[in-house]
Amino acid sequence: MQDTIIEKLQEAVECGKMKKDSPYPPALKGQDGASELTVNAIEAGIAPADILNKALVPAMQSVGEKYAQGQIFIPQMLLSANAMKEAMKHLKPYFQCGDIKRKGVFVIGTVAGDLHDIGKNLTAMMVEGAGWEVIDLGTDVSAAKFNAAIDEHPGAHCGMSALLTTTMSNMPAMIQEIKSKHPESKIIVGGAPLSERFAQESGADAYGREPIDDVNWLNSLV
C-alpha cells in the first residue's frame, strides 16, 4: 500500500495534479492530487523523508529532464512545480522539527538592474523540489543582498540569473564581491544570453542552461 501511495504521488506531481478538484490533467479528473496523497502518505506511516526522497525528488527530476529535452514546456513545468508545492506544505512541519534534513541552502536572485524572473522562479522551484532550502531574493538583486543572505545562512551557495546582455555584464563584479567576502560559497549563473564561456570568464563556478543543471550541480556538491 505504501509503495502505491508513493507511486501515485510521484505521478500526480509529474502530471501537475495539485488537488482532487484541480481540472488538470483531464486524465486524472476526480482523483486525489499531490496535496491529498501527501496527507495519505503521512497517515499511512510513510516517513516524511521518504515522501520527499522517493516521490517528490524523483518526480521533479523527471520533470526537469523532460523540459531540458523539449518533451514538455514551461506551462507543464509550472503545474508540476505547483503540485510539488502543495505536497511540500504538508511536509514543512517536519523540516522545521528536523525530521527531514535539507541538503543545504541555495540563495537565488536576478542580478542588479534586471526584473525578469520566469527562469529564476522555475529554477528555485526545481531546486526546492530536490530537497534544498531556497532563499529567493527576487529581482534586481545587488551583491550586498546576496552577501547579507549568506551571512544569515553560512555556507549557502548562490544562483544568479540575467535575461539581458546589459545586466549580465553586472555579474563579474558581483561574483567578485561575493567571493571576496564568502570564498566558501559556490556560484552558478544562468539566463538566455549567457554561455559556458561567459560563466568561466566571469568567475562563476558553474553555468546552468536549464533548471535541471542547477539541481544536478548542487547535488554534486553534497
C-alpha positions in Angstrom: 0.0 0.0 0.0 2.8 2.4 0.9 4.5 1.8 -2.5 1.2 2.5 -4.3 0.8 5.8 -2.5 4.4 6.8 -3.3 3.8 5.9 -7.0 0.6 7.9 -7.2 2.1 10.9 -5.5 5.1 10.8 -7.9 2.6 10.6 -10.9 0.5 13.5 -9.5 3.5 15.8 -9.2 4.9 14.8 -12.7 1.4 15.4 -14.2 0.8 18.6 -12.4 -2.2 17.3 -10.4 -2.3 19.7 -7.4 -5.6 18.8 -5.6 -8.6 16.5 -6.1 -10.7 19.3 -7.6 -7.9 20.5 -9.9 -9.1 20.3 -13.5 -5.7 19.4 -14.9 -4.8 16.9 -16.1 -8.1 15.6 -17.5 -6.9 12.0 -17.3 -6.8 12.3 -13.5 -10.1 14.1 -13.1 -11.7 13.3 -9.7 -8.6 11.6 -8.4 -6.6 12.7 -5.4 -3.9 15.2 -6.2 -0.5 15.9 -4.6 -2.0 17.5 -1.6 -4.3 14.7 -0.6 -1.8 12.0 -1.5 0.8 13.5 0.8 -1.6 13.5 3.7 -2.5 9.9 2.9 1.2 9.0 2.9 1.8 10.6 6.3 -1.3 8.9 7.7 -0.1 5.6 6.3 3.1 5.9 8.3 5.4 6.7 5.5 8.4 8.6 6.8 8.3 12.3 5.7 11.9 11.9 4.4 10.8 9.0 2.2 7.9 11.1 0.9 10.4 13.7 -0.2 13.2 11.5 -1.5 11.1 8.6 -3.0 8.3 10.7 -4.6 8.8 14.4 -4.8 12.5 14.5 -5.7 12.3 11.8 -8.5 9.2 13.5 -9.9 10.8 16.9 -10.2 14.0 15.3 -11.5 11.9 13.7 -14.3 10.1 16.9 -15.0 13.4 18.8 -15.3 14.8 16.3 -17.7 11.7 16.3 -19.8 11.8 20.1 -20.0 15.5 20.1 -21.0 14.8 17.6 -23.7 11.9 19.6 -25.1 9.3 17.0 -24.2 7.3 19.4 -22.0 7.2 23.2 -21.9 7.0 26.0 -19.3 3.3 25.7 -18.6 3.5 22.0 -17.8 6.6 22.6 -15.7 4.9 25.3 -13.7 1.9 22.9 -13.0 4.3 20.3 -11.7 6.1 22.8 -9.6 2.8 23.9 -8.1 1.8 20.3 -7.4 5.1 19.8 -5.6 4.5 22.9 -3.5 1.1 21.6 -2.5 2.8 18.5 -1.2 5.6 20.5 0.5 3.0 22.4 2.5 2.3 19.2 4.5 6.0 18.4 4.9 7.1 21.8 6.2 6.5 21.0 9.9 8.8 18.0 9.5 11.6 20.3 8.1 11.1 22.7 11.0 11.4 20.0 13.6 14.3 18.3 12.0 12.7 15.1 10.8 13.7 15.9 7.3 17.2 17.2 6.6 17.8 19.8 3.9 20.7 19.2 1.6 21.8 22.8 2.0 20.8 26.4 1.3 20.6 27.9 -2.1 20.3 31.7 -2.4 18.9 32.8 -5.8 18.1 36.1 -7.5 18.0 38.0 -10.7 21.0 40.3 -10.9 21.0 44.1 -10.3 19.2 46.0 -13.0 17.2 43.0 -14.3 13.5 42.5 -13.5 12.9 39.2 -15.3 12.1 36.3 -13.1 10.4 33.4 -15.0 13.7 31.4 -15.4 14.7 32.2 -11.9 11.4 31.1 -10.5 11.5 27.8 -12.3 15.0 27.1 -11.1 14.0 28.0 -7.5 11.1 25.6 -7.6 13.2 22.8 -9.1 15.9 23.2 -6.5 13.4 23.2 -3.7 11.8 20.1 -5.1 15.2 18.5 -5.0 15.4 18.9 -1.2 17.2 22.2 -0.8 16.2 25.2 1.2 15.8 28.1 -1.2 16.2 31.7 -0.3 14.6 33.7 -3.2 15.8 37.3 -3.2 13.6 38.2 -6.1 14.7 40.6 -8.9 17.2 43.5 -9.2 19.4 41.9 -6.5 22.7 43.5 -5.6 25.8 41.7 -4.4 25.2 43.3 -1.0 21.9 41.5 -0.8 23.5 38.2 -1.8 26.2 38.7 0.9 23.6 39.5 3.5 21.7 36.3 2.8 24.9 34.3 3.0 25.7 36.0 6.3 22.3 34.6 7.6 22.9 31.2 6.1 26.7 30.4 6.3 27.9 28.0 3.6 25.0 28.7 1.3 25.5 28.5 -2.5 24.2 31.1 -4.9 22.4 31.2 -8.2 22.4 34.4 -10.4 20.1 34.9 -13.3 20.1 37.5 -16.1 18.0 37.9 -19.2 19.5 41.0 -20.7 23.0 41.5 -22.2 23.1 44.8 -20.4 22.6 43.2 -17.0 24.7 40.1 -17.5 27.6 42.5 -17.6 27.0 43.2 -13.9 27.7 39.6 -13.0 31.6 39.5 -12.9 31.8 42.4 -10.4 29.0 40.9 -8.3 30.6 37.5 -8.3 34.0 39.0 -7.2 32.3 40.9 -4.4 30.5 37.9 -3.1 33.6 35.6 -3.3 35.8 38.2 -1.6 33.5 38.0 1.4 32.3 34.4 1.2 35.0 32.4 -0.7 33.5 29.1 0.5 30.2 29.8 -1.4 29.9 28.4 -4.9 28.1 30.4 -7.6 26.1 29.2 -10.6 24.9 31.6 -13.3 22.2 31.2 -15.9 19.9 33.1 -18.4 19.2 33.3 -22.1 22.2 35.4 -23.1 24.8 33.5 -21.1 27.1 30.7 -22.1 29.6 28.3 -20.5 32.4 30.5 -21.6 30.9 33.7 -20.1 30.4 31.8 -16.8 34.0 30.8 -16.7 35.3 34.3 -17.6 33.0 35.9 -15.0 34.4 33.8 -12.2 31.4 31.7 -11.7 31.8 28.1 -10.6 29.2 26.7 -13.0 26.7 27.5 -15.8 23.1 26.4 -15.8 21.5 26.3 -19.2 18.3 24.7 -17.8 16.9 24.5 -14.2 17.9 20.8 -14.0 21.5 21.8 -14.5 21.4 23.8 -11.3 19.9 20.8 -9.4 22.5 18.4 -10.7 25.3 20.8 -9.9 24.1 21.5 -6.4 23.7 17.8 -5.7 27.3 17.2 -6.8 28.4 19.5 -4.0 26.8 17.5 -1.3 
